[in-house]
Amino acid sequence: MAVLVLIAAGAAQGQDSYEWKGGKWTKSAPPAKGTPEGELSLVRKHMRDGKYKKAVKAAKKFLDRYPDSELMEDVSYLAGNAEFARKRYFQAFEWYETQLDYSPRGRYYNLAVRKEYEIAEKFLAGEKRIALGMLRLSAKAEALEILTRVAEHVPGTPLAKKAIMRIADWKFDKQKWLEAADAYDVFIDSETLPPAIRTKPPKPKCPKHSSRSPRFAPRRFSLRRSSMSGHKSLRLRPTTTNCL
């Protein structure tokens, strides 16, 4: 009896899967077309070939066809990487948020949060946000919101503290003294937070829709003083679900 062992050989980078059979590693048979596995395989192939625009197109098709698939994490992360490679950084951020919302305990969770931090740094360094396919807009305000989102995704971690300090330093450099002081207070408070234990929340009931992009609802951020402790903290203003 042949011993079959499947491995994911760099799935996040779009590489193939292999199996141990007959005493050697051989490439696994490609998944059938018209299945979630087959559509994911197509996204991986486009990534491997450097066809990032086609990878994003295939990911959007997957999103429309299989919105509840367990492979959504893989597809969203790959699409985010594809948009990142195309220097469409805000679009990459939207895909990473789709991934993080869908799979808050996923294997690519920390990788996606780190990519979000990289995107924020690029915006603060002067990279533009591409809108409507051609407009290039300043994205420094978005960068601060992304850093806030990073801190909320992984509270109590070194990356969260780095993000909060980056916000504070940026505001200080811009001579926004009161806002900088608030942000430094948040950093000091964050030193007492334990690393987050992520739990998967129930999925919202979303109506079936046809989409040409991930369904991302931008959330607004602010530094607020907690009514419980009197300390300032990073908090989201009330928002709706990601179903638009």
Helices and strands as residue ranges (DSSP letters): E 6-8, G 11-13, E 17-21, E 24-27, H 36-48, H 52-65, H 72-85, H 89-102, H 109-124, E 129-131, E 135-137, H 140-153, H 158-173, H 177-190, E 221-225, E 232-236
